[in-house]
Amino acid sequence: MDAVAARLLAVGARVDLSNHAGHTPMQLALTAGHLSTAVLLLEHGAAFDSGGELDTSAVDEDGNMLLHL
């Protein structure tokens, strides 16, 4: 996973671009438990939040936010 993310970042992938469901790479990495990918995204400028507010769209079906995972 990290190798793919690193390669995409190397060729200019946007770290905060949301997918069709509105999820960012950071949200997806953390929700899936890919902590090393999340660190890689942070190192490349990914935002952990949305303007200083915790992004509440990052709540899973159990009501857990990213900080709960």
N, C-alpha and C positions, 0 to 999 in steps of 0.2 A: 504494500500500500504506500509506504513512504517513498519508495523508488518512483512510483508513478506520479505521486504528488510533486516530488522534487523535480522530475522531468517537466511536468506541466508548468511549474513555477519558473523553471529555467527558460522556457520559451514564451513567458509573459502572461500566463493565465492570471486572471483577476481573482484575488483571494476573497473578495467580499461580494462577488456576483451571486445573486440568489437564483435558485432553480425555479422551475414552473410552480412549485408549491410554496415558494417564498423562503426556502431554507438555504442558509449559507454553507460553504464548505466547513466552517468551524462548527456549526450546529450539527452537521451530519457526522463529522469526525468524532465529536464528543459523545453524541448519542450512541454511536456504534462502539464506543470504548477505544477508539484509536487515539490514545493520548499522545503518542509520538508524532502522529500526523498533525494534531492540534498544535503542538509545540512548533513544528515546522511552519505551519500557517502563521502563527504568532510572529515567528522570526522573519516572516516575509510581509508583515504589516497587516495581518488580518485583525479585525476588530473583535473583541470579546463581547461587546455590548452594543447597544444602539443609542448613541448619543448620551452616554452616562446612565441610561436606564437599562435594567436587565431586560433582555428581549423575551417577553412572555410568550412569543410564538414558539419558543423552544421548549414547550412543555410536552412531555410524552403522554401516552394514554393512561398512565398511572398518576399523572399530575406532577411528575418530577421535572424540575428545571435542570439546566446543565450543571449547576453547582451541586445538585443532589447525586449526580452520577459518579 
